[in-house]
Amino acid sequence: MLYFLAIFCSPLALLFAGRPFAALFNLILYVLSIALWATIILHHAGFVVWALAFIHAVLVIHDAREYRRMRRIMAATRLD
């Protein structure tokens, strides 16, 4: 679900994933892509920046899920 949300609003998907600083960086990329899309000359650059924001969001969401998975495995195998 977060990956699908990352297509349309990647900063919001990162906030839901629990990564607020990555969401702030991604928001800057997202706003920049919208500003570039609004221009007539640089609209292709806007797509490229949006793609970078999307790829960044997917990688961070994947990393967050892997981190949570690793923590659960470590907690399950801890010897007390």
Secondary structure, 3 states (H helix, E strand, C coil): CHHHHHHHCHHHHHHHCCCHHHHHHHHHHHHHHHHHHHCCCCHHHHHHHHHHHHHHHHHHHHHHHHHHHHHHHHHHHCCC
